[in-house]
Amino acid sequence: MKTPPALLLVGHGTRDDEGAAAFRSFVGDLGKRNPEMPVGGGFIELSPPPLADSVAELVDRGVKRFAAVPLMLVSAGHAKGDIPAALARERERHPGLSYTYGRPLGPHPSLLSVLERRVEEALDGEAATGGAAPRTPGDRADTTVLLVGRGSTDPDANSEVHKAARLLWEGRGYAGVEVAFVSLAAPDVASGLDRCRKLGARKVVVLPYFLFTGVLPERVRMQAEGWSAANPDVEVVNADVIGPTDELAELVVERYREAVEGDVRMNCDSCVYRVTLPGFEDKVGQPQQPHFHPDDDGHSHGHGDGHGHGHGHGHGHGHGHGHGHGHGH
């Protein structure tokens, strides 16, 4: 029986040990769920193992072809530029290696269902600990959700969080779903809560749009608690991150199969590296370079000077064979 292409999960990395451990554990669990194919995972910066080590391990296992899936919710700079550039570098390091590049994960119906579950768990937990009266079927109509994304300098990435918020609102009966960001984009968490209050909210569930725990989700929680202390007239409840759920594992495999079998197209229509958007005109055609992981000692081919080769985004028409075929941003 022919071994299928390997699955390589790519994460950004975090300074939070628990968050990095959650990624590694998820990779290991995914390998156990799918014993028919090699599974690996690595980070582009901050956390071990570096992507280079993960690719080298797959190569040592005889892998010649793999599909890389970014373990990220939105198509921001990491998914559009950093990862394709890093993958191109690994192909140069391992002649004969080929790959395809999959799409980021959200928004997807299965993840929206997990987000809905996290909201319900937060409300149920609040009621169970005596923080509120027992839940009633009409509670959703009195609940506003504040979906908090990472935040990016890429307007396309930020718009994807708004899309997820709208899809979460549709058909679920919440009073509303608003959006905030924990860094790099407005509104911040406090401003997002201010907006909810001005819209008449008396109960807000702060829902972090993150896969795993880490520095930023914890910052979301702390900022929400700080705002709540200063605004006791609004009930603020903090929900958990998505976490390593069955839905997430199944979605990663779906993205893997897409990359192996199909024509993967990323969201290039509103990408600042391809389309001239107001205020971002200087980014069109800007070359992208890979991050250099502190634990990656394989800087061959003259990469050690930190300049990379500017392989562009390779927005992924499913080709991704190392030179950023896509749009060459």
Secondary structure, 3 states (H helix, E strand, C coil): CCCCCEEEEEECCCCCHHHHHHHHHHHHHHHHHCCCCCEEEEECCCCCCEHHHHHHHHHHCCCCEEEEEECCCCCCHHHHHHHHHHHHHHHHHCCCCEEEECCCCCCCHHHHHHHHHHHHHHHHHHHHCCCCCCCCHHHHHHCEEEEEECCCCCHHHHHHHHHHHHHHHCCCCCCEEEEEECCCCCCCHHHHHHHHHHCCCCEEEEEECCCCCCHHHHHHHHHHHHHHHHCCCCEEEECCCCCCCHHHHHHHHHHHHHHHHCCCCCCCCCCCCCCCCCCCHHHCCCCCCCCCCCCCCCCCCCHHHCCCCCCCCCCCCCCCCCCCCCCCC
